[in-house]
Amino acid sequence: MFRFHLFEFEDQPWFPNILRRGITDYLQFASDKTNLYKPATFVIFKGLEKSNSKQIVDLCSGGGGGIVKIIKHIQEKYPDVKVVLTDKYPNIEAFENLAKQSNGVISYVDTPIDATDIPKELQGFRTQFVSFHHFSPKNAFKILDNAAKSKAAIGIFEVTERTFINFIAMLLTPFVVMAVTPFIKPFSWSRLFFTYIIPAIPFFTMWDGLVSVLRTYTVEEINEMISKIDEPGYNWEVGYVGKHPRIIYILGYHNN
């Protein structure tokens, strides 16, 4: 499939936060229940080791991102790991809820953080879960280049591989959203209203899912970006982990 950089509603600054939160809450719930990113745990282990840090700076976290579910797996090797959630449009309500449940493991930044230009004070192993495809080739390159120039380790994980099967599967998203919405916590009347009375959340989630598949970079496209980054001592690994779905990962780190 060719790559099409269409727009996702969730990315638009004018998109109502009440709907954006509905989408990110569903995505967080889905990743939690499926333990989607468990196969990527060993990549995160290596990233933490190479970063010489026990802090994960999660970029484009949405409703908490894939990092939340696999924290327990990470703590098996790094029991004192800390996670900082960030986003360009931070879901403060979701972040607060996750921070309260984490016993001090999770904190968050409540101001917008641009993944292409991370503030120097945010030190640690950078992660991105199913968000890299949101960026145009120019800005996706900036994310990778910024990590390399900053000598910061980074791990990027994408599950929306650009295949016809994934595209067709996304068409079923509205039915899944409607089926699981009553089980998403914390409870929200607005989430119920915009799911069952006006089905905006199911529709926008489906649209953004379809576009995500069409926007996801292939391993070959990622390697082409990386080939243009000239930073001596910085290393890249690109490949797949898991099977159903297959996860595309990028791991970058500097040899200290």
Secondary structure, DSSP 8 states (H G I E B T S, - for coil): --------GGG-TTS-HHHHHHHHHHHHHHHHHHTTTGGGHHHHHHHHHHHT-SEEEEES-TTTTTHHHHHHHHHTT-TT-EEEE--SS--HHHHHHHHHHTTTSEEE--S---TTS--TT--SEEEEES-GGGS-HHHHHHHHHHHHHTT--EEEEE---S-HHHHHHHTTHHHHHHHHGGG-SS--HHHHIIIIIS-HHHHHHHHHHHHHHHH---HHHHHHHHTT---TTEEEEEEEE-SSS-EEEEEEEE--
